[in-house]
Amino acid sequence: MKRFTVKKEQKLVDFISEKLGISKKKSKRVIDTKNVLVNSRRVWIASFTLKEGDLVEIPDIEEKKDYKILYEDRYIIAVDKPPFVVTDREKGSLEDILRREISDSIKAIHRLDKETSGVLLFAKDYKTFEVFKKIWTANYVKKEYEAISRGKAQFKSKKISIRINGKEAFSFVRTLKVFNNYTHFLLNPVTGRKHQIRIHLSKIGHPIVGDKEYGNKFLQFEEEKKVKRHLLHARRLTVFHPFYKKPIKIESELHEDFKEFIEIASKNKV
């Protein structure tokens, strides 16, 4: 239980938002639990007016999230997107969740496939979104992904230049580790075509493990049969911040299913 003494006349919803550093939407949800006390009395009216000297007691409430905040400032918020969650444009998407929990004006600056995990960036308002979209080019943004692919790579690094839907597409790929019948890659897509990394790796004979569209249809190894999604992770995003005039780097740790596959597949003999 957190306890605060009121210093000035203020609405309860504004007071809790200010003291806990949360949005007014979240503050309203805390009040709706009917566990907030003002001078030892339960108050569940958000517009309730606090007087100077009132004692406000706020319960410690843990909220379960389907995402983790990796970076936040007054303009943007970056989250660690879990697999199987859509980025935007539908109910239940990460954008929809953030709008309900933080602000109605949040908008996705870029997208990740539903099964892809990792760093995902959102603008806190439409003006910020427009500014970031204008600088969303190779000169201002560097995206790094990790993937587990079929086959043993015979190269340390490679530039992939394969057109996608008639448009130029470039990716740089580096081999991090080769184990049994798989390769752990680090990738930097220079252009941003749809499914670019998945298509490029498939075209060079290293389809991503678990990729149902561009991967192997025949699963000859037992460990692959247990994989529920394509093992592609947006590990790192470096972007020039147009408001702070400096680059920021945002990183996401590999998700458990990714690490578990590496551990299991490394032990198995083929």
Secondary structure, 3 states (H helix, E strand, C coil): CEEEECCCCEEHHHHHHHHHCCCHHHHHHHHHCCCCEECCEECCCCCCEECCCCEEEECCCCCCCCCEEEEECCCEEEEEECCCCCCCCCCCCHHHHHHHHCCCCCEECCCCCCCCEEEEEEECCHHHHHHHHHCCCCCCEEEEEEEEEECCCCCCEEEEECCECCECCEEEEEEEEEECCEEEEEEEECCCCCCHHHHHHHHCCCCECCCCCCCCCCCCCHHHHCCCCCCEEEEEEEEEECCCCEEEEEECCCCHHHHHHHHHHHHCCC
